[in-house]
Amino acid sequence: MASSFTPEMLAKLHSNTSHIRNMCILAHVDHGKTTLADSLLASNGIISTRMSGKLRYLDSREDEQTRGITMKSSAVTLLHKADGEPYVINVIDSPGHVDFSSEVSTAVRLSDGAVILVDVVEGVSAQTHAVLRQAWAENITPVLVINKIDRLILELKMTPAEAYEQLLRVLEQVNAVTATLFTTSVIERLDEQPDDMIEDEIVDQDDSGLYFEPERGNVIFASAIDGWGFTVHDFAAIVAARLGCGVGALQRCLWGDYYVAKEKTGMKVRKGAYGKGKAPLFVKFVLEPVWSMYQVVVEEMNREKMKKMTAALNIKVSARDWQSDPKVLLQSIMSRWLPLSACVLNVVAKKLPAPTDMTEERVKSLLFASKAAAKDVPKEVQPILDAMLKCAPLPQHDAGDGDGDNSGDTSAQTEPCVAFVSKMVAFERAMLPENQAPRASAEELRRRRAEVLARRQRVAALVGDSGAQGEEESMRLVQQVSEDATARGDAGQSGGGQEEEGEESSKWMFLAYTRVFAGTIRPGQKIHVLGPRYDPRRPDQHRTEVVVGSIYLLMGRSLLALNEAPAGTVVGIAGLEGHVLKTATLATTPACPRLRGLYEHTKPIVRVALETERISDMPALHRGMQMLNKADPCVEVFVQETGELVLVAAGEVHIERCLTDLRETFCPGISIKVSPPIVPFRETIVPPPTTDVTNEAIGAENARGERRCYLLPDDVDVDDDGIIVSVKTTTKRWTIKVRTRPLPASVTAILQDHPGLLRELSLAMSDRARELSRWVRETKKQGGGDEEETAAPGEQSDAEHEHATAHHVVDDDDGDGEGDGGDGEQADGGAKSGEIASAGETSGKESPDVKDDSIDVSDELVDHSTMTAEELYEQLKAAFEAEGREWAGVQDTIASFGPRHSGTNILTTSPGLPYPNVFGSKVGQNVSTWAKELLSHLNPLIVSFQLVTQTGPLCEEPMMGVCFDVVDIQVDESVPYSSRQFSGQVISAMQDACRQAFLVRDVRLMTAVYSCDLLVNSGSLGKVYGVINKRNGKVISEEMREGSDSFQIKAKLPVTHSFGFAEELRKRTSGLAVPQLVFSHWEVIDEDPFWVPTTEEEKAHFGEKGDAPNLARKYMDDTRKRKGLYVERKIVEFAEKQRTITRNK
């Protein structure tokens, strides 16, 4: 089909933006997305109609064909005529498996509408909820396809009336999800309104156009495998002629509680079919004809009836189809009677919005992080907002051709150009149109055919002549024909471009999968690439200027070169490799804000370590993993401190796909060894228990005794309560006192929901700490004197700053980023030190190889909250105050969040210490010598906190939900002091203090937990329970689906026991149960890894040695052993002579 398109033809079609439709196909796994896509492709002649549903054309990967599931979203452009008008429809097929939800997010962002499929038998499943939520979050318009209606006929043997009841139930389920989403959004809006306006706001809410209603034409009833589908409007014209009523009236009555009544004046449509026991119109005039066709063709196989029915319906069936299998014959008849592709494309053209119909609400949600910011649009952003709403392409002279000075001069453009890159797609260079043999047009083929026929006739005439001259002439002509064919083949193989020489990676290139929201992008045009952390207030950071390369139209398995990409189109752009890691915003002006990141449904949680058989292949593996990280939106790669190359993915299937990509695409010919799956843990502390292991109350007469923690030094300096730990620096000048407390669950939940905001606050605090350190050094150099009290930079009087307010976050964020010892060298194109630079955001440089840290994509995918720092401060304040006096005011003492400046642990300082907090509190007007010394080493304290929370003392796993309080810092003035040399001592002492303060408390490990959702019939229910219980899972709910014998099971399953779960479940249930595993939460393992029996009851129950299995200790020791850490194990204890071996006779 790509050959039928030409750049000139597409340019003409793209010029009419109102006739462009961008849509994605969304559904649960195995609900028929790719089968539907095959039908749409067949309508444009890309594949044969007979192969529709069998070829799975958009599943271009071998593992997709083998598994029968889609793993990568694929795009294709189709042409369709509706009401005589041509439409360009960009179709994106997306995966349904939960492991590939990130691919769904990329598809939804590029689209203006969605076709959502639901299996009529299974109903609304787990992923159906997810895709409806994603479509709602992106403000795109959905239409519903109730698929697999053939199962009601052939599998469940339902009557038309029973099938109608099932259709009603499925439609009600889908609309219930939509109603929940609408209610949630209304409540969120009401929370922002004053109390006196809430009642008016509720009255003003209108949800009339949100639901799926067949009478409105946004519901399609279909069987994609049999190639048929229809809407109520399609049957209305046929039934109206039969009943003698208006088509418009029948469109409103064909679905619902309406029936036909025979009266003296004729046939009348009345309401109340259920009350009077009548068959509804939909059953009588829609479902019964379909059921009759299936019965005659598949069950009765009555050829005479078939021919009568096809003649009545004016359907022409070929002689070949009449001799085919009944199923093939049925598909041939139904696809001609009710063609699915025509029905779906008509609904897409009429019901889904054009790019020009994008709502202001959606545009503002893309441009602004919060609704509060969207209320007052800055004057610099207003032209960008207007251009995105207008969605009009730019004339040729406005976009610049890239050859003159005007190409990079954004002031010469009348309107801005804005686009969003949703992901980077890897393509083999040989697939590029310029590197392939040119395909001859129809006219060229006809001309060549005429030439060959003429030559053959001349050869035949000459061969018939006698004499040597005629024979020589004939041989010459034959040789000329052969040489011409060879010349054309050689020219086609050259393809106008030569394959580049170099390494294996040069065979691959990356195209930016892009949606143009405003303006026009042309090859050679200069454009700004705005990173995920770009801020227009700092235009020199996270921004690069590039020249656009070639532009291609994605046609499934092929590409088509374009001359331009106007507004409203979805294209692939070359030339952005090295400037975009996963997502980015493209704009012609630096005043454009970066567009909002993608919605994240799943988080990468499963990891494996990789290495090569030969050490010389490791650089190639590094490059391959770097390319994989670009190509997959949900992959993370990093090198651990132990040197392990780690790959992190969303689940088992995702891991397998990534390994396949490495072995076959990015690292071919390299033998890769893969470790068993590595399960991450979290380290935390819990409040002291009130009962022992035997559930006996712990009191004064029943003390807990001592814990045997071999990780804790014997000479720990702890206070009388065993809580506050004191550690001295090497020179004994400082004594740092630290205690730990478990954070309240409400506070941990707040921190977990806003990692991006925490990162911004914590990094600003780190910058400020370095600035204070530099200021202290400069005042000493200027001879300020040790006893003189001076004001810190930018500080005001205490009266002007009683406590923190969130709008002061960036007060001191304009420093140059230098730190102690010159460690503040700027990276990432001007980013401040302390920020973890994403690999794709370096200033015009190629993304670096896999670094000794995780390639940070959290800002792109994780944090989608609209909360401001001020709102976060108020929420934390309310949460702390709700926990009692012990936690009151803690929000005013927070100095950092960790690990990686965005975790759920906090570092607080005593109010008596002169430290500011992350919300912008000031140091004070007068700063003493003692305060200066403490301020100069605030950054080492923060660095120590980040290190400790990233690698906890139990097994070097990140911490979660721990509060580290710096209770006091005592300074011994008699010890000599050197600022630069002392920073390392502070880091070492602070780390020791935090680790020891953590270990003296009741420590616990936390394990990741999956949410498991599956549908199974009653016969396999017991087997499913057996598999779940075997793997320490817990069933949460079990609901029977109405109208079937299927049960919807929701369970929780530890990630540590999830490997092989899906495979075992399929084997035990004969493939009837397919689980959907989504990361849910972290759960505390309620066992102390250092527990030993101490009370009398515990010793009586578990014995003196307490050698009962300890799951937490097992996990901790296994993780420490894998990382090469010390593990305390007793190999032999109380060894005795073995007496069980019989003597040799």
N, C-alpha and C positions, 0 to 999 in steps of 0.2 A: 504493500500500500504506500510505502514511503516513496516509491518511484512515481506515483501519481501526483504527488505534491511537488510544487516548484517554489523556490523562494519568492518569485513574483506573485504567484497565486496566493501564498500564505500572507504576504504583505498586504494584499488587497482585502483578504478576509479579516486579518487582524486590525485593519483600519477602522472597522465597525465594532467598537468595543462592546456595544450593547448586544451583539450576537455571539459573544464569547461566553462559554460556561466552563467553569473549573469545578470539577466534582471528584470526590473520592468514594470508594466503596468500603464500607465498614461493617464488621459483623464478628460474631463469635467464631471460633475455629470450626471448620466443617459445616458452616451454614450456607455455603454456595457462592462465595465472592468471586473466585477465579472462574467458576463455571459461568456465572453471569457475564464476567468480562469476556470470555470466549464468544458468547452470543453477540456481544456488542462489536467485537472485532470481525466476526463473520459478516455482519451487516455492511462493513466497509470493504469486504473482499480480502482482508489480511490473511484469514485462514478459511478453510473450507467449512461449509455449513455442517457437513457430515462429521467433521472433527471437533465441532463445538462441544465442549464439556469433557472431551477426552484428551485433547492436545495440551491444555493448560498452558497456553502460549506465553503468558506473562510470567509463569514460573520457569525462568530461563536457567536456573541452577539445577545441577544433577541431583543434589540432595533434596531440593524441593520436589522434584518429580518422584524421587524414591520414597520420601516420607508422606507425600500427598498433602503437604501444608505449605503455605506461602511464608517465606522468611524475609524477603526484601520487598519494599514497596516499589512498584514499577509504573511508569507513566506511558500513555499513548494518546495521540491526537486523532480524533475522528471527525468526519463531516456528516452532517445530517440536515435534511430539509424538513421543516415543520411549517405548515400552512404556506408552503411555497417559498419560504425564506431560508437561506443557508445559515447554518450554525457551526461554529468551531467548538467542539466539546473536548476538553482535556480531561481524560479519565486517569485516575490514580488508583491502582489496586493495592490494598494494604494487607498486612498479615493479620490473622486472627488469634494466633498463639500469644499468650500473655508475655512470654519471654521477649517478644519483638514489639512491645507496645511503643517503644521509642520511634519505630518506623511509622506507626499510626500517627504519632504527634507531628512528624514531618509532613505527612500527607494532609492532615487537617489544616495545618497552617497555610498551605499553598492553595487551599480550596475556598470556594464561596458557598458550596453546598455539599451535601453528603447523601448517598444512597445507603440506607441502613437495612441489612437483611436480617430476618429472624426466621429460624426454623419453626414451622407451624406446630411440630410435634414437641420439640424441646422447649419452645417458648423463650422467654427472656432469660439469658444465662449471664454468667459473671462478666464476660467480656462485653456483652450487650450493654450492661450498666456502664462499663468503662467508656465505650465509644460514644454513648449518648451524653455522658458527662463531658467528654472532650469536645464534642460538637457544641454543646451548650457553652463551655468555657471560651471557645473561639468565636461565638456568635455567628455560626454558619447555619444555613437553613437545611434541615433534613427532609427527605422523603422516605417512606417505609415500603419495603418489599417483604411481604409474607411469603416465604419460599417453601418449597418441598410439599406442596399441596398433594402431589401424587402419592405421598406416603399415607395420607388419610384414606386414599382410595385403595391402594394395592397392599399396604402393610397393615393398617389398622382396621380396614374393611368398614369404615364409617359410612353411614347414609348421608345424603346431602344435608339433612336437618342437623345431624350430629356434627358434621363438619362445620356448619354455620355457627354452632355453639362454641366450637373450639376456636374458630376465627375471632369470635367476640371476646373470648377469654384472653387470647394473645394480644389483641388490640388494647384491651383494658390494662394488661400488664405493662405494655410499652407506654401508654399514656399515664399510668401511675408513676413511672420513673420520671417522665417529663413534668408531671405535677409536683413531684418532690423537688426537682431542680428549680422550678419556678418559685415554689414556696421558700426555699432556702435563699434565693436571690432577693426576694421581697423582704425577708427578715433582715438580711444584711443591709439593705438600703434603709430600712426603718431604724436600725441601730444608729444610723448617722443623722437622723432627723430629730429635731426637738420634740418633746413630749406633746406639745399642743398641736403639732402638725401630723402626728402619726395617724390619727383617724382619717384625715383627708387623704393621706397618702395611700391608705388601704383601699379607700373607695376608688381612687384613680387607677388602681392596678387593673390591667386588661390582659386576660390570657386566652381570648377567644381564638386567636390565630396560631396558637402554639401546638395544638394537639393534632394527632394523626386522625383524620376523618375521611373515610372513603368518599363521602358525598362531595368533598372539596377537591378530590382528584389527587391527593398526595399519598394515597395508599395503592400499592400494586399487589395483586394476587398472582402468584407465579409458581411455575415448576421449571427452574433453570435447566435441570438435566434433560427435560423433555422439550425445552425451547419455546415454551409458551408463557404468556402473561397478559394481564388485562387490568384495566381500571373500571370503576363503575361507569365512567363516562363512555368507555368503549362499547359497553352493552346497551347503554341508554338509547342510542340511535336505533339499534336493531329492535329493541323491545317497544320503543315508542311507535314505530310503524305498525307493529302487531296490535298494540292496544289502542292506537289512534289518538294518542295524547302528545303534548309538547315534550320535546327533548329536554329542555331546561327544567321543567317540572319533574320529569322522571329522574334526572340526575340527582335531585334532592330526595327522592323517595325510594330509589332502587335499593339503598342500604338503610336498614332500620326496621321498625315495627309497622310495616305497611304490607297490605295484601290486596288482591284483586277481587272485587265483588261484582257479580253478574246482576245487573239491574235491567229494568225494562228499557231504559234509554241506552243501554250498552254496558261496556266494561268500565268500571270506576275503581280508582285507587283509594282505599280507605286505610285509616290508622287503627291499630289495635289487633294485630295478627295473633299475638300471644293470648290475649284475653278470649278470643273467639276460636282458638285452636286452628287457625289457618296457617298455611305455609307462607312465610315472608316472600316478598318479591325476589329477593336475592337468591333464595333457595329454588324457587320455581323457575325463574327465567335465566339464571346464571349457572348455579351449581348443577342442577339436574341435567342440562345439556352436556356439560363437561363430564359428569359421571356416566352419562349414556355413551359418550364416545369411548371412554376407557373400557366400559363393559363390552361394547360391540367389538372393539379392536383387540383387546388383550385377553379378555376372558372367553367370549363367545367365538371370536375369530370368524365372524360371519361376513364373508366377502360381499354378498348381495346387500346387506344392510349398510356396509361401509360405503359402497358405491352410491347408494341412494343418499346417504348423509353427506358425502363429499359433493355430490351433484347439487344438493339443496343449498349447501354453503358456498357453492361456486369455487371449489378447491380442485386444482389439477394435480394429480399424483402421477409420477412417472411410472412406466412399466417396471423399471428396476425396483422401485420401492414396493410395488405390489407383490413382488416375489421375495421381499426381505423378511427378516424376523419381525414378529408382531410388535416388539418394542421399537424397532427402527421405523416400521410403518407408522406407529403411533406418533413418534417424533416428527416424521415428515408431515403428517396431517395436521397436528396441533401447531407446528411452527408456521404453517401456511395460514391456518385459520386465525390464530391469536399470536402473531409473531412477538416474541419477548423483546427483541432489540428495538423494534419500532415503538413499542409501548414505553419502554424505559427512556429512550432518547426523547420521545415526545414530552414525557413528564419532566425530564431534566430541562428541556428547552422552555417549557411553559411555567414550571413551578419554582425552579431554582433561580436565584438572582444572578444578574450579570455583574461584572466587576464595577460597573458604574452605579450599581444599586447598593454599594457598601454603606452601611449605616454609620452615622457619626459616633455612636456608642462603640462600635467595633474599632474604628480608627483611633479613637482616644484610648481604648484599652491596649492597643498596640504601641502607641506613642508614650504613654505615661504609666508609671509604676503604680500609682494610686489614683483613686477617684477624686481625692482632694486636690491633687495636682492638676487633674483634667478640668477642674472647674475654672481655673484662671489660666488660660493658654497664653504663654509668653508671645510677645509680638514677633520674635524670631522664628517661632514654631508655627504660627498661624498660616503662613504661605504653604508650609509643608502639609498641614492638615487639610487645607483647601485643595491642594493638588491631589492628595490621596482620595478625597471625596469625589473630586471631578474625574479622576482616573482617565485622563486623556493623554494620548501619545503626543510627543513633541514633533514639530516639523523637522525636516532634515537640517536646516540651518541652526536650529536651537540646540541640538544635542552635540554638535561639533563632530568633525570627521577624524579627529585625532592627528591630522597632518599639520595643522597650523597652530598658532598660539591660542586660538579660541577654544581648542579642545580641552584644555585644562583650566580655562578661565570660567569659573562658575558664575561670575557676575554677568557674563555675556548671555547666559541662558535666561529665558523669560520665566520658566517654571522649574522647580527642583525635580530631580529624579530620585526615587526611593525604591529600594528592592530589599528582599530578605532572603538570605541563604539558609535553607533549612537543614541541609546536610551536604557532604561531599561524596560524590559517586565515583568509584574507580572504573575506568574504561581502558581496554587494551588499545594502544595506539593504532593497531591494524584495523580497528573497527571504525575509525574516523572516516567520514565520507571522502576526504581528500586522499586517503591511503587505500581506497578500494577501487576496483575496476569500475569505470563509468558504465552505467546501464544505458543501452541504446533506447531511444524513443520509439514509439510505434511507427512513425514515418520513416526513421532510419532502418528499422527492421524490414519494412515493406520494400524500401529501395534496395537493400542488400539482397532480399529474396528475388527481386526482379532481375538483378544483375546475374545472380547464380543461375537462374533459369535460362536466361539468354545465352550464357556461356555454355551451359549443358547442351542446349539446342545446337549451337555452333559445333561443339565437339562431336555430337551425334552425326551431324551432317558431314563433317570432315572425315569421320571414321568410315562412313559409308562410301566415300570416294576411293578410287584406286590410285595407286602411285605413292611414292615415298614422300612427296611434298605434302600431301594431305595428312599422312601419319605424323610427320614432324610438326605440322601446325597444331594438330590435336594434342600432342604431348606438351607443346609449349603452353597452350591454354590451360591444360590440367595443372601444370606446374605453377602457373600464375595464380590460379584460384587457391592452391595450397599455400603459396607465399603470402597472399593477402590475408588469409585466415590466421596464419601464424603471426603476421605483423599486428593484427588487431588484438590478438591474445597477449602479445608482449606489451603493447601499449596499455592494455587494461591492467596488467599485473603491476606495472610501474605506478599507476594511479596518481601521477602528478606529485608524488612525494616519496622520499627514500626513508627507510627505517633507520632510526638513529642508532649509532654504535654506542656501546657502553655497558653498564651493568644491567642486571636483571630488572631493576626497578625502572629503568628507562623505557621498558616495554609498556609501562602503565602510566596513565595520567589521571588527574582528578578533575571532574567537572563540578561546578557549584550548582546544586539543584535550587533554582531561584524562582521566586515569584516577584514580578515587577508590579509595584503598587501605584507608581506615578511616573510620568515621563517616558523616555525611550532610552534604551541602552544599545549602543552600537559598537562593533569591533573597533579598537583603536582609541576609544574614548577614555579619558582619565576620570577616575571615580575614587571616592574615599571608602575604605573598608573600616567600619566601626566595630570594634571588638565588643564582647558581652559586657565588659565593665566600662565602656566608654561613657564619659560625662561631658556634655557640651561646655560645661564651665571650665574644663581642663582639656582643650582641644588638642594639646600636644601629647596626650597620653592615650594609649590603646587605639591609635588611628594610624593608618598607612594610606598612601595614595598609590594606586596601581593603574596600569593600562589594561583595558578589557581585551581579552583575546577573542578567539572565535566563539560564536554563539550557535548552539545546536538545539533542534527540537528533538525531544526524546520520544522514540517510537517503539517502546518495548525493548526489543533485542537489537535495534539499529538506531542510527542518528541521522538527522537531516540538517544541513548547514542553513543558517538564516542570515539575512543581511542586517536585521535589527530585531530587538525585543521590545515592542511597545507595551504600554500599560495594560495590565490584565492578563498577560501571557505567563506561562510556566515554561522555563527553558533551562538548558545547561550552559554554563559560562566557563570557558577556559581562561587560564591566566591568573587565577586566584590561588593556586596551590602555593603554600608557603606563607600566605597571608590570612587564610581562614582555617581554623582547626576543625570545628564542627558546625557552628552557626555564626552568622555575622549579619550586619546591616550594611547595605550599599547605598551611598548617597552622594550627590554632587555638591553638597554644602556641609561644612562641619557643624552648622547650627542644628542639624537634624539629630534628635535623640536616637539612641539605639532602640530598636524595636524589642518588645518584650520577648523573653526566652520561651522555649517550648514547654508544654505541659508534660510532667513526668508522672507516669503511672506506676512504673516499677523502678527499683534501684538495683544497680549491680551489687551482688552479694556473694556469689560463688566465685572462687578464685582457684587457679592452678599455677604451679611454677613450671617454667619451661627452660630447657637447655638443649644443646645440640650434641650429637654424638662426637663430632670433632670440634675442638676449641677454635679452630680457624674459621668455623662457620658462624660464630657468635655475632660478628658485626653484621652479617646478612640477616640474622634473626632480629637484631635490633632494628634494622631498617624495615624489615617486614612488619614488626609490631608497631612501628611508628605509622606505617601506611594503614595498617588495620585500625589504629586508633582514629585516624582521619575518616576512614570509610564507614565506621560503625558509630552511630550516635550514642550508644549505651555501653561502650567498652571503656575500661580504664586499664592502663598499663603502667607499671612502675618497677623500680629496682629496690628491694629491701636492703637494710643495712647488712644483712648476711650475704648479699650478692645475688639473691634469687631474683630472676626475671619473672614477674607475676602478671598474670592476665586475669582481670576481673570481669565477670559477665552476669547476666540476669538469672540464668538458670542452666540446667544441664543441656537442653537443646541449643541454647545460645552458645554455650561453651563449645559444643560439637561443631556448630557452624563456623565459629571463629577459628578453630583448629583446622577445619577444612580450607578456609580462606588462606591461612598461613601456608599449609602444605601444598596447595594446588595453585595459588595465585601469587602471593607475595613472597614466598620462600620456596619455590619449586626446586626439587632436587636435594633439599636439605633434610636430613633425618633429625626429627625433633622428638625429644623425650618429654613426656608429660607426667607430672606428679599426680598422685591421688588428689581429689578435690580438697582444698584448704578452706576450712570453715573459720570465719572470724569470730572473735569473742569480744566482750566488753568487760572491763573491770570496774567494780563499784563497791560501795560500803552500804551497810544497812544499820538501822538503829539496834541497840543491844536487845537480844531476845528476852522475853519475859518467862519463857518456858524452855526446858532443855529438850533433847531429842526424844525423850520418853514422855513428853508433854507434862512433866512435873514442874510446878512453879519454882522459879529460881528466887531464893530469898537469902536472908543472912544465915539461916541455918542450913542452907543448901547452896553453897557457893559454887560458881562455875569452875574455879580452878584456873590453871595457866594453860595457854595455847602453845603448841609446839610449832612455832613459825620459824623454820630454818632460814628464811630469807631476811629475818630481822637481826641486826647485830646484837651481841650480848650487852654492850655498854651504852644502850640507848638512854638518853637523858630525858625522862618523862616526869611530868608533875605528879602530884599525889593522886589525882583522879585518873591517871593513865591516859590522858587525852592530848595535852600540849607537849610537843617535842621541841627540845632546844638543841641547836647545832651551832658550833663555833666555826668561823673561817679558819683557814690554815694558820694565819698570823695571830689568831685569837682577838682581833680587833672588833669584829662583829659577833654578836650572839643573836641568831634568828630563831624566833619562837613561832611555830606553826601548829595549827590544829585542823582537823578535817571534820566535815559534817555531811551527812547525806542530804542532798537537795530535796525539797518537797516535790512530790510528783507533779503538782500543778506548775511549778516553776520550770521543771525539766521539759514539760510539754510545750510551754511557751517558747523556750529556747530552741527546741527541736523544730519548730514550725518556721523559724525565721533565720536560717543560717546566713543568707546573704547580708541581712542587716547587721547581724552580730559581727560578721567579718569586716564590714565597713567601720563599725564603731571600734573594734579591737585594733585594726590596723591604724586608724587615726590616733588611737592612744599610744601605740608603739612609736609612731612618728613624733608624737608630742614628747614622749620619754627621751628619745634621742635628741630632740631639740633642747630639752631642759639640761641634759648632760653636756651638750655643747656650750650652752649658755653659762653653766657653772665653770667650765674650763676657761672660757673667755673672760669672765669676771676676775678670775684669779690671775690671768696673764696681765690684765689691766691694773693690777695692784689694788684690787678692792679690799684686801685684808681679810684675815680669817674671822675677825670679830665684828666686821661691819655688817649691818643688816641692809640688804638691798632688795629691790623688787624684781620678781621674775619677769621674763619677757611677755608683754601683752596682758599682764595680770592687773586686776582692779581691786578695789578695796573689798573687804569681806562683806560690808554692808550692801554693796551692789550685787553680791553673789551669795545668797544665803545657802542655796543648795542647787543641785544639778537640774538643768532643763534640757530637753532633748534637742532644741534647735541650736544649741551651742556646740554640736558635734564637730563642726568643721571650723571652729574659731581659730585653732592653731594648726590647721592642716595645710599651710602654705610653705612649710620649710623645704629645704632642698634635699631632705632625705639622708643626710650624712649621719653616721652613727659613731659609736665608740670604736676607736682603732681603725677608722676608715672603712667600716663594714657597710656603709650606706650607699654603695655604688648603685646608681640608678639602672634599672633594667626595664625591659618591656617598653621601650620607646618613651622613657620619661616617667615610668611608674615609680612611686615611692618605694623605698626599701621596706621590706617586710611583706610586700605583696608577692604572692606566688604567681609568677608569670606563666600564663597559658602558652602552650607550644605554638599556637597559631596566632599569637598577638605580638610577636616580636616585630620591631620596626622594619618591615620590608624584608626581613631575613627568612631564610628557609627554616621551618620548624626543626628544632634540635632533636637529636636522637633521644631515646628513652633516658630520662634523667634519674638521678638518685632520689626521686620523690614522685609522688603521684602526679600525673598530668592533670591539672586542676580544671574540671569542667563543672564544678558545682554552681558557679554563677550562671551557667547557661541553662541548667536543667532543674535545679533543686528548688530555689527560693522564688515562689511566684506570689508571695504575699504582697498586699498593698499597704502594709503597716509602716508608719513613720517611726522615727526614733523616739519622738515624744510620746506616741501611743504605746510603744514598747515599755518605756519608763513607767507609765501609769499602770500598765498591766502587771509589771513586775512588782511595783509598789503594792498594789491591791493583793497580789498573791502572797507576798511576804507578810503583809499585815494580817492576812487571814490565818497564818500559821502560828500567831501568838507573839508575845513580846520578845522571844528569843531571836526572831527573824526581822523584827521591825527595823527599818532603816538600812537594811543590807544593800538595797539598790543604790544607795548613795556612796557605797564603798567598793564597788566593783571596779577592778583595775584591768581585767582582761577576761576574754572567753577562750576556751580551748577544748580540744586541740585544734591546731591549724586556724586559730582565731575565729572559729565558727562552731565549736562544739557545745556540749551541754554541761561543761564544767566551768566554774567561775573562780577567779582569784580576787579575794577581798583583802583590804588592809584596814587596820584598826583606825578609828577616828583620831587617835592621838598621833598617828604618823602623818607627815606632810604630803601625802600623795593625792593627786587628783583622781577622778573616776572617768569611766568611758563616756559618760553622758555630758562631759564638758565642764565639770566643776573647776574652779580656779585654785591655785596654790596659796594665794594670799598676797597681801601687799608687801609685808616685811618677811624676809627669809633669813633665818639664822644660819650660823656656820654648820651646826648639827643637821639642820634641814637640808642645806646645800649638799652635804655629803650623801644623805639618803636619796635626794632627788637625782644626783648624778648616777646612781646605780639602780634606778627604777627599771630601766630596760633589761639588765641582767636578771632581775626578779621575774619579769614577764617571760623572758626567754626560757628560764628554768621551768616555769609553770607550763609552757608549751611543750617542752621536752618530756616532762613527767607525764602529762596527760596523754601524750601521743604514744608513749611506751611505758605502760604501767609496770609495777614491780612484780606482779604475779607471773606473767608470761609475755611481757612486752606487748600487750594489746592496748588499744586506746581505752581511756577511762570514760565513764558516763555517769552524770548525776552526782558529782562530788564538788563540794565547796571547800576551797583551801583558804583558811583565814591566817593572814600574817598578824599574829597577836601583838608582837612587839619586836623591835630591833634595838638591842643595847650596844652602844659604842664605847669601847675602851680607848680614851684619849691618850693613854700612855704608850700605845703601840704605834710605831711609825706607819705612815699612810702614803700610798701612791695610787692615784686614781686609776690609771690605765692597767697597772698590774693587779689591782684589787678586783677588777670586774670578773676575772676568771675564778677567783676565790668565792665571790658572791654566788656565781652560777653553781659551783660545786656544792657549796654549803646549802643553798636553797633546794637543790635537787635532793640531797640527802634528807633534809628536813621534811620535804613533801612526801618522799617515799616512806620514811619511818612513821610519819603521822598517819599515812594511809594504812600501813601494816598493823599498827597498834589497835585499829578499829576492827569491827566485824566485817571482813572482806568477803566478797562474793564475785562469782563469774556470771556474766549474762550471755545468753545464747540467742541467736537469731531464730525467729519463728515465722514459718510460712502460713498464710491463709490458704486453705485448700477448698476448692469448690468443684464439685463433680455431680454429674447426673447419671443415675444407674437404675436399672429396673429392679423389681422386687425379688426376682430370682437370684440376683447377684448381691443383694444387700448384705447378707451375712459374710460373704467373702471380702467385701470392701471393709467392713468393720474389723475383720481379722487382720487385714494388712495394716490398717491404721493403728490398731492397738499394738501390733508387733513392733511398730516403729515409734513407740512412745507418743503417739498422737492422741488428740482428744476431739471427739465429735461435739460440735457446738450446737448444731440444729439439724433437724431432719424433717423435711416437708414433702408431702406427696403432691405431685402435680395433678391438677384437676383434669379429668378426661383421659388419664393414662395410668399405667401401673409404674411410672417412673418416680423416683425420689430425688429431691435436691438435697445434697448433703454438704454442710459446711463444717470444716474441721480446722484444727490447728496442728501443725506438724513442725517439729524442730528441724532446722536446716541440716543439722548434723546427721539426722536419720533419713534425709530425703533422697539421697543418691540411690538411683535404681528403683525409686518408689513407683514412678509412672510405668516402668517396664514390668515390674512385678504385678501391678494392678491390672495391666492389660492381659497378662498371662492368666491370672486367676479368674478374670471375668470374661475371657475369650474376646477381648477387645471392646467390650461394651462400656467400660468406664475409662474416660480420659480426663485426668485431673488438671486443673488450672492452679498453679502454685504461684502466689504473689507474696512478696515480702510484706509482713504485717507489722512486727514490732520486735523489740528486744525484751526478753523475759529473764528474770533473775532465777538462777539455779539455787534453790533454797538449801544449800549444803556448804558449810565452811570447808574449804579445801585443806585447812590445817586442823580439822576437828579431831580430837581424841577424847575418849570417855574420861570425865573428871568427877562427875557427881556419883554418888553411890548407886543411884538408880541406873545411870548409864553404864557403869561398870558391870552391874548385875545383868543388864540386858545384852550388852555388846562384848563383854569380856574385858580383861585388863588391858590387852593390847589394842582393842578396837579395830580389828582387821576386817570389818565389814566393808563391802564395796562403797567407795566414795566417788560419785560421778564427777563432781567438780574437781577433785584431786586428779582423777584420770585425765580429764580434759587439760588441766593445767600442766601436768607432767608431759603429756604427749606434745603439747605446743612448745614447751621449753626444750624438749628433746629435738624437735624438728628445727628449732632455731639455734641449736648448738649451745644452749644454756645449761647450767648445772642443775641436775636433778638428784634429789636425795632418795636413794633406794637401798634397801637392805636385801642383798642377794641371798645370803644364807643367814639364818638365825637359829641358835640352839641346834647346831648340826649334830647328828647322831649317826652311828654306824648303821648302814642300810642292811636290813634283815629280810627283805622281801624277795631277794634273788635266790633261787634254788641252786644248790651245788650241782656241778656237772657230774654225772654218774659215769 
